[in-house]
Amino acid sequence: MNVYSIFKANQKKDVNQPYKQYADKLSKRHPRFKSLIDLIGPLPYTVPVWPSINDAVLYATVGQMLSASATMSIIKKLLEEFHSSTKVIAWAVKSFKKPGPAKGLSQRKRRTLAEWSGHLETAGKTHRKWADMSLDEYRQDITKVWGLGPWAADMIAIFHLGRMDVWPAQDTGIQRACEIVLKSRDTVKVKKRVSGCETVAALYLWEVLNRNIDSEFNGGSHG
């Protein structure tokens, strides 16, 4: 698969432009995608949403199996206490062997952060190559870190690396949004429709849930 990156496409520092290019392609793929994109308009994102790799790993680790609101609540409290994701990770290194939850994080999630810290010590700055790897190579490399699974890998790829080729098929929000917009939870089938535009398709589908506009897609033909 070709490597797509918003940073490579974004030669003029116009963040919306690479999104627009992919959105225009999506609009031609399916009438419901066109309706969705017309309804949402330009995506309100500036990548990276998570500026540092430690930010990305913290958000992706905390967010696994949690709602967005619960994730943000926990992270807000952690950052208020420790002031940075790097210091949260340092705390996790010291605390992960203690059984049970601590400061809203399970022992498993604290261990994941500790394992990430160990990865940085041994692998150095190899993560800087992730945006340029094939998607399969990237996923294989990041998931070598204990506790970072496919979902976390995809979130980091989208919101930190700015990759444009990521289809987070395991995300329950994507499954729900596909059902609302395209009347199908079969994310493998939908992936064929969005090939080459995977990340932007995911971002638009998430906006259906973020904006609570599922009623806009009730009834009508979906092809």
N, C-alpha and C positions, 0 to 999 in steps of 0.2 A: 504494500500500500504506500502511496505517496505520503510524504510528511507535509502537513499543513500547519502553519503557525500564524497566529494573528500578528506577531512581531515581524515576520517576513513580509506579510501582505501589507503591513501598515507603514509603508515607506514615507508617507507624509504626516505621520503621527495623528492621522484622523481615525480614531478608534472605530467609529461607526462604519467607515467605508468597507473594510473587509467583511464585516457582518452583513452589510447591504448586498454585497456581491453574492454571498451565499443565500441570502434571503430571496433575492431575485430568482435564483435558480430553483429554490424550493417552491416558489409561487407557481412555477410552471409544471411542477411534478404532480400536484393534486389540488383540486379546487378548495378543499378544506384547509390546506396549508396556506393558500392564497388568502382565504377569509381570515385565518388566524393572524397572518403577517400584516394584513391591512388593518385589522382591529388593534393590534399591539403597537404598530408603528416601529420606529427605530428602537433597538434594544438599549436600555439604560445602564450598560455595563462599561466599566473601564478595566481592562485586564493589565496587570494581574489584580484581581480582587484581593488576593492574599499576597502582600508584597514580598515576603521572604519565604524561603523553603520551610523554615521552622513554623511560620504562621500557617502555611498550607498543611503541614503534617499535623499540627495541633487541631485545626478546624476539622480536617478529614477524620482524625482519630476520634475526637469527641462526637462528631456527627454520625458515626456508624450506629445504625439501629435506633436513632433518636430523631424526634421531630426537629424541624428548624428552630422553633421557639425554645424548646428545651436545650438545644445545642447552644444557642446564643446566650441563654440565661447562665449556663454553666461557664461558658468562656468569658462572659462579662465579669463574673465574680472572680475567676482565676486571674484575669488581667488587672482587675482592681487591686488584688492582693499582691501579685508578683510583678506587675508592670510590663512584662514582655513575654512573648511565647518562649524565648530562649530560657528565661528564668523558670517558667512553668515546667519546661522539660527537665531542667536541672533538679527541680523539686521532685519530679516523678522518678528520676534516677535514684534519689535517696529514699523514696517512700514506697516503691512498687512491690517490695517484698512483704509489706504489711497486708495481711488478709483483709478482704472486704473493701467497700467503697471509701473514698476520702475526697472531700471537697467536690463531691458530685461525680467523681471518676471511679469507675470500677478498677479492681486490681489489674484486670486484663488491659484496660486502656492505659493505665499508668505504666504497665510493662511495655506496651507498644511504644510509648514515648521514650522509655529508657532504652529499648532496642534501637530506636532511631538515633539516639545520642551515640550509642556504640557504633552504629553504622557510619556516622559522620567521622568518628575517630579513626576508623579503619579504612574507609573508602574515600575520605577526603572530599574533594569537590566533583566527584564523578557525576553527581546529580545534575550538574550544569550541562551535561550532554543529553539529558532526557528529551529535551524539545526537538533534538535533531535525529533521534533514533526512530526506527520504524515503530509503530504503535505496539506491535507484538513484542519487540525487544524491550521497549520501555516498560510494559506491563510485567514482563518476566523479571526485569531488573529490580523494580521497586518492590514487587511482592516477595522478594527474597528477605526483606525486612520483616521480622516476626510481627504479626498483627496487622500489617498493611495488606488488605485484601483487594480484590478487583474494584469494589465500589470506591474505596479510598483512593486507589490509583487513578480512577477516572475523574474524581473530583479535583485532585491535584493537577491532573493534566489539563482540565478545562479552566480552572480558576486561578492557577498559578503559572503554568507553562504556556497557556494561551494556545493550546493545540486546537486545531479546527477539525480533527478527524476522529473525535471521540463520541461513541454512541453508548451511553451508560445503561445498557439493557437490563441490568439487575436493579436499577433504582425503582423503588415502588411508586415514586411520584411520576416518573416517566411512563410506567405501565398504566397508571390511572389516567394521565393526560392523554395517552394514545387512545385509551378507551373512549374518553370524552370527545376528542377531536376526530379520530379516525374510526371509531367504533370497533377497535381491536386492541386487545392486550398482548397480542403476539408481537413482541418487540423485534424478533428475528425477521418477521415479514415486513415490519415497518422499516427496519434498517435498510432493506433493499430499495425502498422508496427514497431514502434520504442519503444514499451513498454519495460521498463527496461533499456533503453538507451536514455531517453528523452533529457536530457541536452546536451549530446554529439552530438546527432542528430541535435539539434538546433544550436549548435556552428558551426558545419560543414556547415549547410545550410546558416547561416549568412555569412560564408566565400565566398560563391558564389557571394554575393553582394559586400562584402568588396573588393574582388579582381577583380570584374567585369569580371567574366569568364563564363557568361551565354551562350556564343556562343559554349562552349565546350559540351553543352547538347542539342543542336539543332539537331533534327532528331533522328533516331535510335529507337530501341525498348525500351520500358520502362516497360513492363510487366503489 
